[in-house]
């Protein structure tokens, strides 16, 4: 099935062998407390990622991401999803300067984001390690994973969407999240604050300085 034929209710169950964490999504009004609902006022869907053993330890870690619509292809068959979602609501950011229809796709979670987190954040199983050892083409992935474990990984995310790069930041990477101003203001920043309140290692870094666009973005 091509991405052009997807609807939120299809939600393409393409992730079949994920290990080390679980995802789910619910309506924000059913999945958050009053303070969180106020923060995510215009983000009616909450996508959750739970790591039962964060970074191979014993601590459980939960990340929450407010979204405008349900995810596409990001949930396994046994994971909770939204059965009925009213997609007819008018996009509250439609008339924002610089906002585009393509940019609106950033307000939900896509399968590629989940695959990336699994590849970099979740310690691989012994079976997978044996596969990696026989695949020289995976050497770059192994290098990035090792850099993350040493807190030496630097990540530039172009089109951060709702900000799942926050998970990489909490795992020890230095992450620069970039997107259209509307996405940064209405998705990335609320989710940064939401996850800092969750106790996720304060992924905001040095605060405001890290939210300013670098010169090379303005010059493009």
Secondary structure, 3 states (H helix, E strand, C coil): CCHHHCCCCCCCCCCCCCCCCEEEEEEHHHHCCHHHHHHCCCCCEEEEEEECCHHHCCCCEEEEEEECCCCECCCCCCCCCCCCCCCCCCCCCCCCCCCCCCHHHHHCCEHHHHHHHHHHCCCCCHHHHHHHHCCHHHHHHHHHHHHHHCCCCEEEEECCCCCCHHHHHHCCCEEEEECCHHHHHHHHHHHHHHHHHCCCCCCCCCHHHHHCCCHHHHCC
